[in-house]
Amino acid sequence: MSPGLPSNSYRMRQSDPDYDAEAEYEYECTDCATIVSADSHPGDCSDCGAAMRNRRMPFE
Ligand SMILES: [Zn+2]
């Protein structure tokens, strides 16, 4: 690594909006539309017991 070189290109790669593995996801109840933020799948809705789905992407 040269000390004089800017690292902007590297920083831009890290802030890619499509890569968000460290962030919490929002899950939405498929029945009553309750929103839950969690870093892992919350399972069933705490209100009605229906399945929760990831609002951002269909990722298991
Ligand atoms: Zn629900």
PDB file of the backbone (N, CA, C, O) and the ligand in Angstrom, with CONECT records:
HET     ZN  A 101       1
ATOM      1  N   MET A   1       0.825  -1.213   0.000  1.00  0.00           N
ATOM      2  CA  MET A   1       0.000   0.000   0.000  1.00  0.00           C
ATOM      3  C   MET A   1       0.856   1.258   0.000  1.00  0.00           C
ATOM      4  O   MET A   1       1.668   1.445   0.906  1.00  0.00           O
ATOM      5  N   SER A   2       0.693   2.130  -1.002  1.00  0.00           N
ATOM      6  CA  SER A   2       1.408   3.399  -1.042  1.00  0.00           C
ATOM      7  C   SER A   2       0.658   4.436  -0.215  1.00  0.00           C
ATOM      8  O   SER A   2      -0.557   4.582  -0.348  1.00  0.00           O
ATOM      9  N   PRO A   3       1.397   5.170   0.655  1.00  0.00           N
ATOM     10  CA  PRO A   3       0.744   6.137   1.553  1.00  0.00           C
ATOM     11  C   PRO A   3       0.124   7.317   0.820  1.00  0.00           C
ATOM     12  O   PRO A   3      -0.748   7.985   1.375  1.00  0.00           O
ATOM     13  N   GLY A   4       0.548   7.596  -0.416  1.00  0.00           N
ATOM     14  CA  GLY A   4       0.049   8.752  -1.132  1.00  0.00           C
ATOM     15  C   GLY A   4      -1.228   8.494  -1.929  1.00  0.00           C
ATOM     16  O   GLY A   4      -1.875   9.430  -2.399  1.00  0.00           O
ATOM     17  N   LEU A   5      -1.583   7.232  -2.076  1.00  0.00           N
ATOM     18  CA  LEU A   5      -2.739   6.921  -2.920  1.00  0.00           C
ATOM     19  C   LEU A   5      -4.060   7.094  -2.164  1.00  0.00           C
ATOM     20  O   LEU A   5      -4.174   6.680  -1.010  1.00  0.00           O
ATOM     21  N   PRO A   6      -5.042   7.696  -2.805  1.00  0.00           N
ATOM     22  CA  PRO A   6      -6.377   7.784  -2.179  1.00  0.00           C
ATOM     23  C   PRO A   6      -7.032   6.408  -2.157  1.00  0.00           C
ATOM     24  O   PRO A   6      -6.805   5.592  -3.051  1.00  0.00           O
ATOM     25  N   SER A   7      -7.837   6.156  -1.143  1.00  0.00           N
ATOM     26  CA  SER A   7      -8.493   4.847  -1.011  1.00  0.00           C
ATOM     27  C   SER A   7      -9.991   4.962  -1.270  1.00  0.00           C
ATOM     28  O   SER A   7     -10.780   4.152  -0.784  1.00  0.00           O
ATOM     29  N   ASN A   8     -10.374   5.987  -2.048  1.00  0.00           N
ATOM     30  CA  ASN A   8     -11.804   6.209  -2.267  1.00  0.00           C
ATOM     31  C   ASN A   8     -12.486   5.030  -2.958  1.00  0.00           C
ATOM     32  O   ASN A   8     -13.604   4.655  -2.607  1.00  0.00           O
ATOM     33  N   SER A   9     -11.798   4.452  -3.944  1.00  0.00           N
ATOM     34  CA  SER A   9     -12.430   3.364  -4.675  1.00  0.00           C
ATOM     35  C   SER A   9     -12.698   2.174  -3.752  1.00  0.00           C
ATOM     36  O   SER A   9     -13.715   1.492  -3.879  1.00  0.00           O
ATOM     37  N   TYR A  10     -11.784   1.940  -2.835  1.00  0.00           N
ATOM     38  CA  TYR A  10     -11.969   0.820  -1.907  1.00  0.00           C
ATOM     39  C   TYR A  10     -13.131   1.099  -0.960  1.00  0.00           C
ATOM     40  O   TYR A  10     -13.924   0.207  -0.658  1.00  0.00           O
ATOM     41  N   ARG A  11     -13.227   2.352  -0.491  1.00  0.00           N
ATOM     42  CA  ARG A  11     -14.314   2.703   0.425  1.00  0.00           C
ATOM     43  C   ARG A  11     -15.669   2.602  -0.267  1.00  0.00           C
ATOM     44  O   ARG A  11     -16.656   2.190   0.343  1.00  0.00           O
ATOM     45  N   MET A  12     -15.713   2.980  -1.550  1.00  0.00           N
ATOM     46  CA  MET A  12     -16.981   2.908  -2.273  1.00  0.00           C
ATOM     47  C   MET A  12     -17.435   1.462  -2.424  1.00  0.00           C
ATOM     48  O   MET A  12     -18.628   1.171  -2.353  1.00  0.00           O
ATOM     49  N   ARG A  13     -16.488   0.566  -2.629  1.00  0.00           N
ATOM     50  CA  ARG A  13     -16.848  -0.846  -2.726  1.00  0.00           C
ATOM     51  C   ARG A  13     -17.477  -1.337  -1.430  1.00  0.00           C
ATOM     52  O   ARG A  13     -18.439  -2.106  -1.452  1.00  0.00           O
ATOM     53  N   GLN A  14     -16.934  -0.892  -0.304  1.00  0.00           N
ATOM     54  CA  GLN A  14     -17.437  -1.364   0.979  1.00  0.00           C
ATOM     55  C   GLN A  14     -18.838  -0.846   1.277  1.00  0.00           C
ATOM     56  O   GLN A  14     -19.591  -1.484   2.012  1.00  0.00           O
ATOM     57  N   SER A  15     -19.196   0.317   0.706  1.00  0.00           N
ATOM     58  CA  SER A  15     -20.496   0.898   0.995  1.00  0.00           C
ATOM     59  C   SER A  15     -21.527   0.529  -0.066  1.00  0.00           C
ATOM     60  O   SER A  15     -22.557   1.191  -0.191  1.00  0.00           O
ATOM     61  N   ASP A  16     -21.253  -0.519  -0.823  1.00  0.00           N
ATOM     62  CA  ASP A  16     -22.218  -0.998  -1.808  1.00  0.00           C
ATOM     63  C   ASP A  16     -23.563  -1.279  -1.143  1.00  0.00           C
ATOM     64  O   ASP A  16     -23.641  -2.115  -0.243  1.00  0.00           O
ATOM     65  N   PRO A  17     -24.622  -0.594  -1.573  1.00  0.00           N
ATOM     66  CA  PRO A  17     -25.933  -0.745  -0.911  1.00  0.00           C
ATOM     67  C   PRO A  17     -26.511  -2.144  -1.050  1.00  0.00           C
ATOM     68  O   PRO A  17     -27.389  -2.532  -0.279  1.00  0.00           O
ATOM     69  N   ASP A  18     -26.027  -2.906  -2.028  1.00  0.00           N
ATOM     70  CA  ASP A  18     -26.540  -4.258  -2.190  1.00  0.00           C
ATOM     71  C   ASP A  18     -25.892  -5.234  -1.216  1.00  0.00           C
ATOM     72  O   ASP A  18     -26.376  -6.350  -1.026  1.00  0.00           O
ATOM     73  N   TYR A  19     -24.784  -4.801  -0.597  1.00  0.00           N
ATOM     74  CA  TYR A  19     -24.104  -5.677   0.342  1.00  0.00           C
ATOM     75  C   TYR A  19     -24.328  -5.157   1.749  1.00  0.00           C
ATOM     76  O   TYR A  19     -23.733  -4.153   2.141  1.00  0.00           O
ATOM     77  N   ASP A  20     -25.173  -5.822   2.507  1.00  0.00           N
ATOM     78  CA  ASP A  20     -25.627  -5.285   3.786  1.00  0.00           C
ATOM     79  C   ASP A  20     -25.685  -6.398   4.830  1.00  0.00           C
ATOM     80  O   ASP A  20     -26.606  -6.458   5.645  1.00  0.00           O
ATOM     81  N   ALA A  21     -24.694  -7.269   4.790  1.00  0.00           N
ATOM     82  CA  ALA A  21     -24.755  -8.485   5.597  1.00  0.00           C
ATOM     83  C   ALA A  21     -24.740  -8.217   7.100  1.00  0.00           C
ATOM     84  O   ALA A  21     -25.258  -9.011   7.884  1.00  0.00           O
ATOM     85  N   GLU A  22     -24.140  -7.089   7.497  1.00  0.00           N
ATOM     86  CA  GLU A  22     -23.998  -6.818   8.925  1.00  0.00           C
ATOM     87  C   GLU A  22     -25.231  -6.125   9.505  1.00  0.00           C
ATOM     88  O   GLU A  22     -25.389  -6.060  10.725  1.00  0.00           O
ATOM     89  N   ALA A  23     -26.099  -5.609   8.644  1.00  0.00           N
ATOM     90  CA  ALA A  23     -27.231  -4.822   9.123  1.00  0.00           C
ATOM     91  C   ALA A  23     -28.407  -5.712   9.520  1.00  0.00           C
ATOM     92  O   ALA A  23     -28.485  -6.883   9.151  1.00  0.00           O
ATOM     93  N   GLU A  24     -29.305  -5.117  10.277  1.00  0.00           N
ATOM     94  CA  GLU A  24     -30.530  -5.823  10.603  1.00  0.00           C
ATOM     95  C   GLU A  24     -31.474  -5.793   9.405  1.00  0.00           C
ATOM     96  O   GLU A  24     -31.461  -4.857   8.606  1.00  0.00           O
ATOM     97  N   TYR A  25     -32.271  -6.809   9.301  1.00  0.00           N
ATOM     98  CA  TYR A  25     -33.272  -6.857   8.252  1.00  0.00           C
ATOM     99  C   TYR A  25     -34.646  -6.582   8.844  1.00  0.00           C
ATOM    100  O   TYR A  25     -34.894  -6.783  10.033  1.00  0.00           O
ATOM    101  N   GLU A  26     -35.517  -6.121   7.979  1.00  0.00           N
ATOM    102  CA  GLU A  26     -36.898  -5.934   8.394  1.00  0.00           C
ATOM    103  C   GLU A  26     -37.728  -7.098   7.882  1.00  0.00           C
ATOM    104  O   GLU A  26     -37.691  -7.449   6.702  1.00  0.00           O
ATOM    105  N   TYR A  27     -38.471  -7.679   8.799  1.00  0.00           N
ATOM    106  CA  TYR A  27     -39.359  -8.763   8.426  1.00  0.00           C
ATOM    107  C   TYR A  27     -40.797  -8.294   8.585  1.00  0.00           C
ATOM    108  O   TYR A  27     -41.142  -7.593   9.536  1.00  0.00           O
ATOM    109  N   GLU A  28     -41.625  -8.699   7.629  1.00  0.00           N
ATOM    110  CA  GLU A  28     -43.014  -8.262   7.624  1.00  0.00           C
ATOM    111  C   GLU A  28     -43.917  -9.477   7.737  1.00  0.00           C
ATOM    112  O   GLU A  28     -43.736 -10.474   7.038  1.00  0.00           O
ATOM    113  N   CYS A  29     -44.892  -9.377   8.629  1.00  0.00           N
ATOM    114  CA  CYS A  29     -45.871 -10.455   8.762  1.00  0.00           C
ATOM    115  C   CYS A  29     -46.695 -10.549   7.479  1.00  0.00           C
ATOM    116  O   CYS A  29     -47.157  -9.538   6.950  1.00  0.00           O
ATOM    117  N   THR A  30     -46.870 -11.758   6.994  1.00  0.00           N
ATOM    118  CA  THR A  30     -47.634 -11.940   5.758  1.00  0.00           C
ATOM    119  C   THR A  30     -49.130 -11.817   5.995  1.00  0.00           C
ATOM    120  O   THR A  30     -49.909 -11.770   5.043  1.00  0.00           O
ATOM    121  N   ASP A  31     -49.536 -11.766   7.260  1.00  0.00           N
ATOM    122  CA  ASP A  31     -50.967 -11.701   7.557  1.00  0.00           C
ATOM    123  C   ASP A  31     -51.386 -10.325   8.068  1.00  0.00           C
ATOM    124  O   ASP A  31     -52.272  -9.698   7.486  1.00  0.00           O
ATOM    125  N   CYS A  32     -50.758  -9.841   9.157  1.00  0.00           N
ATOM    126  CA  CYS A  32     -51.187  -8.579   9.761  1.00  0.00           C
ATOM    127  C   CYS A  32     -50.231  -7.429   9.459  1.00  0.00           C
ATOM    128  O   CYS A  32     -50.458  -6.305   9.906  1.00  0.00           O
ATOM    129  N   ALA A  33     -49.158  -7.700   8.702  1.00  0.00           N
ATOM    130  CA  ALA A  33     -48.221  -6.669   8.234  1.00  0.00           C
ATOM    131  C   ALA A  33     -47.426  -6.013   9.357  1.00  0.00           C
ATOM    132  O   ALA A  33     -46.936  -4.895   9.198  1.00  0.00           O
ATOM    133  N   THR A  34     -47.294  -6.697  10.491  1.00  0.00           N
ATOM    134  CA  THR A  34     -46.415  -6.213  11.553  1.00  0.00           C
ATOM    135  C   THR A  34     -44.962  -6.236  11.078  1.00  0.00           C
ATOM    136  O   THR A  34     -44.516  -7.214  10.479  1.00  0.00           O
ATOM    137  N   ILE A  35     -44.217  -5.141  11.351  1.00  0.00           N
ATOM    138  CA  ILE A  35     -42.816  -5.053  10.943  1.00  0.00           C
ATOM    139  C   ILE A  35     -41.917  -5.340  12.144  1.00  0.00           C
ATOM    140  O   ILE A  35     -42.096  -4.772  13.221  1.00  0.00           O
ATOM    141  N   VAL A  36     -40.943  -6.236  11.937  1.00  0.00           N
ATOM    142  CA  VAL A  36     -39.982  -6.564  12.989  1.00  0.00           C
ATOM    143  C   VAL A  36     -38.583  -6.412  12.431  1.00  0.00           C
ATOM    144  O   VAL A  36     -38.296  -6.910  11.342  1.00  0.00           O
ATOM    145  N   SER A  37     -37.693  -5.724  13.167  1.00  0.00           N
ATOM    146  CA  SER A  37     -36.297  -5.616  12.761  1.00  0.00           C
ATOM    147  C   SER A  37     -35.471  -6.629  13.534  1.00  0.00           C
ATOM    148  O   SER A  37     -35.525  -6.678  14.763  1.00  0.00           O
ATOM    149  N   ALA A  38     -34.703  -7.438  12.807  1.00  0.00           N
ATOM    150  CA  ALA A  38     -33.890  -8.451  13.458  1.00  0.00           C
ATOM    151  C   ALA A  38     -32.729  -8.822  12.547  1.00  0.00           C
ATOM    152  O   ALA A  38     -32.805  -8.642  11.331  1.00  0.00           O
ATOM    153  N   ASP A  39     -31.643  -9.346  13.141  1.00  0.00           N
ATOM    154  CA  ASP A  39     -30.509  -9.759  12.318  1.00  0.00           C
ATOM    155  C   ASP A  39     -30.607 -11.222  11.919  1.00  0.00           C
ATOM    156  O   ASP A  39     -29.746 -11.745  11.212  1.00  0.00           O
ATOM    157  N   SER A  40     -31.673 -11.878  12.382  1.00  0.00           N
ATOM    158  CA  SER A  40     -31.942 -13.227  11.926  1.00  0.00           C
ATOM    159  C   SER A  40     -33.449 -13.398  11.837  1.00  0.00           C
ATOM    160  O   SER A  40     -34.207 -12.589  12.372  1.00  0.00           O
ATOM    161  N   HIS A  41     -33.875 -14.448  11.161  1.00  0.00           N
ATOM    162  CA  HIS A  41     -35.308 -14.614  10.932  1.00  0.00           C
ATOM    163  C   HIS A  41     -36.052 -14.801  12.249  1.00  0.00           C
ATOM    164  O   HIS A  41     -35.719 -15.701  13.020  1.00  0.00           O
ATOM    165  N   PRO A  42     -37.067 -13.952  12.524  1.00  0.00           N
ATOM    166  CA  PRO A  42     -37.788 -14.002  13.805  1.00  0.00           C
ATOM    167  C   PRO A  42     -38.753 -15.166  13.903  1.00  0.00           C
ATOM    168  O   PRO A  42     -39.315 -15.402  14.972  1.00  0.00           O
ATOM    169  N   GLY A  43     -38.963 -15.897  12.825  1.00  0.00           N
ATOM    170  CA  GLY A  43     -39.901 -17.017  12.864  1.00  0.00           C
ATOM    171  C   GLY A  43     -41.316 -16.548  12.630  1.00  0.00           C
ATOM    172  O   GLY A  43     -41.604 -15.907  11.619  1.00  0.00           O
ATOM    173  N   ASP A  44     -42.209 -16.865  13.564  1.00  0.00           N
ATOM    174  CA  ASP A  44     -43.606 -16.497  13.389  1.00  0.00           C
ATOM    175  C   ASP A  44     -43.896 -15.135  13.991  1.00  0.00           C
ATOM    176  O   ASP A  44     -43.190 -14.679  14.890  1.00  0.00           O
ATOM    177  N   CYS A  45     -44.938 -14.490  13.490  1.00  0.00           N
ATOM    178  CA  CYS A  45     -45.374 -13.202  14.002  1.00  0.00           C
ATOM    179  C   CYS A  45     -45.791 -13.326  15.466  1.00  0.00           C
ATOM    180  O   CYS A  45     -46.520 -14.242  15.847  1.00  0.00           O
ATOM    181  N   SER A  46     -45.304 -12.371  16.286  1.00  0.00           N
ATOM    182  CA  SER A  46     -45.629 -12.421  17.714  1.00  0.00           C
ATOM    183  C   SER A  46     -47.076 -12.017  17.981  1.00  0.00           C
ATOM    184  O   SER A  46     -47.615 -12.287  19.055  1.00  0.00           O
ATOM    185  N   ASP A  47     -47.692 -11.377  17.012  1.00  0.00           N
ATOM    186  CA  ASP A  47     -49.075 -10.932  17.188  1.00  0.00           C
ATOM    187  C   ASP A  47     -50.085 -12.000  16.766  1.00  0.00           C
ATOM    188  O   ASP A  47     -51.021 -12.308  17.504  1.00  0.00           O
ATOM    189  N   CYS A  48     -49.884 -12.560  15.574  1.00  0.00           N
ATOM    190  CA  CYS A  48     -50.906 -13.464  15.039  1.00  0.00           C
ATOM    191  C   CYS A  48     -50.367 -14.856  14.724  1.00  0.00           C
ATOM    192  O   CYS A  48     -51.152 -15.761  14.441  1.00  0.00           O
ATOM    193  N   GLY A  49     -49.034 -15.052  14.767  1.00  0.00           N
ATOM    194  CA  GLY A  49     -48.473 -16.378  14.556  1.00  0.00           C
ATOM    195  C   GLY A  49     -48.270 -16.754  13.102  1.00  0.00           C
ATOM    196  O   GLY A  49     -47.879 -17.881  12.796  1.00  0.00           O
ATOM    197  N   ALA A  50     -48.537 -15.804  12.193  1.00  0.00           N
ATOM    198  CA  ALA A  50     -48.325 -16.094  10.773  1.00  0.00           C
ATOM    199  C   ALA A  50     -46.835 -16.023  10.432  1.00  0.00           C
ATOM    200  O   ALA A  50     -46.027 -15.561  11.238  1.00  0.00           O
ATOM    201  N   ALA A  51     -46.483 -16.480   9.240  1.00  0.00           N
ATOM    202  CA  ALA A  51     -45.086 -16.469   8.812  1.00  0.00           C
ATOM    203  C   ALA A  51     -44.610 -15.046   8.563  1.00  0.00           C
ATOM    204  O   ALA A  51     -45.371 -14.192   8.108  1.00  0.00           O
ATOM    205  N   MET A  52     -43.310 -14.798   8.874  1.00  0.00           N
ATOM    206  CA  MET A  52     -42.699 -13.507   8.593  1.00  0.00           C
ATOM    207  C   MET A  52     -41.867 -13.638   7.326  1.00  0.00           C
ATOM    208  O   MET A  52     -41.258 -14.677   7.075  1.00  0.00           O
ATOM    209  N   ARG A  53     -41.846 -12.565   6.525  1.00  0.00           N
ATOM    210  CA  ARG A  53     -40.984 -12.603   5.335  1.00  0.00           C
ATOM    211  C   ARG A  53     -40.061 -11.389   5.346  1.00  0.00           C
ATOM    212  O   ARG A  53     -40.404 -10.321   5.851  1.00  0.00           O
ATOM    213  N   ASN A  54     -38.862 -11.596   4.763  1.00  0.00           N
ATOM    214  CA  ASN A  54     -37.882 -10.514   4.655  1.00  0.00           C
ATOM    215  C   ASN A  54     -38.395  -9.485   3.650  1.00  0.00           C
ATOM    216  O   ASN A  54     -38.743  -9.823   2.519  1.00  0.00           O
ATOM    217  N   ARG A  55     -38.435  -8.229   4.079  1.00  0.00           N
ATOM    218  CA  ARG A  55     -38.954  -7.195   3.177  1.00  0.00           C
ATOM    219  C   ARG A  55     -37.953  -6.832   2.104  1.00  0.00           C
ATOM    220  O   ARG A  55     -38.356  -6.364   1.039  1.00  0.00           O
ATOM    221  N   ARG A  56     -36.647  -7.030   2.338  1.00  0.00           N
ATOM    222  CA  ARG A  56     -35.622  -6.554   1.415  1.00  0.00           C
ATOM    223  C   ARG A  56     -35.382  -7.519   0.273  1.00  0.00           C
ATOM    224  O   ARG A  56     -35.276  -7.109  -0.883  1.00  0.00           O
ATOM    225  N   MET A  57     -35.296  -8.787   0.591  1.00  0.00           N
ATOM    226  CA  MET A  57     -34.998  -9.742  -0.468  1.00  0.00           C
ATOM    227  C   MET A  57     -35.400 -11.134  -0.042  1.00  0.00           C
ATOM    228  O   MET A  57     -35.430 -11.445   1.149  1.00  0.00           O
ATOM    229  N   PRO A  58     -35.712 -11.978  -1.025  1.00  0.00           N
ATOM    230  CA  PRO A  58     -36.105 -13.356  -0.725  1.00  0.00           C
ATOM    231  C   PRO A  58     -34.897 -14.214  -0.425  1.00  0.00           C
ATOM    232  O   PRO A  58     -34.484 -15.027  -1.252  1.00  0.00           O
ATOM    233  N   PHE A  59     -34.333 -14.037   0.752  1.00  0.00           N
ATOM    234  CA  PHE A  59     -33.122 -14.757   1.121  1.00  0.00           C
ATOM    235  C   PHE A  59     -33.420 -15.632   2.329  1.00  0.00           C
ATOM    236  O   PHE A  59     -33.960 -15.164   3.332  1.00  0.00           O
ATOM    237  N   GLU A  60     -33.054 -16.939   2.219  1.00  0.00           N
ATOM    238  CA  GLU A  60     -33.381 -17.848   3.320  1.00  0.00           C
ATOM    239  C   GLU A  60     -32.358 -17.746   4.417  1.00  0.00           C
ATOM    240  O   GLU A  60     -32.467 -18.438   5.429  1.00  0.00           O
TER     241      GLU A  60
HETATM  242 ZN    ZN A 101     -48.999 -11.044  12.200  1.00  0.00          ZN2+
END
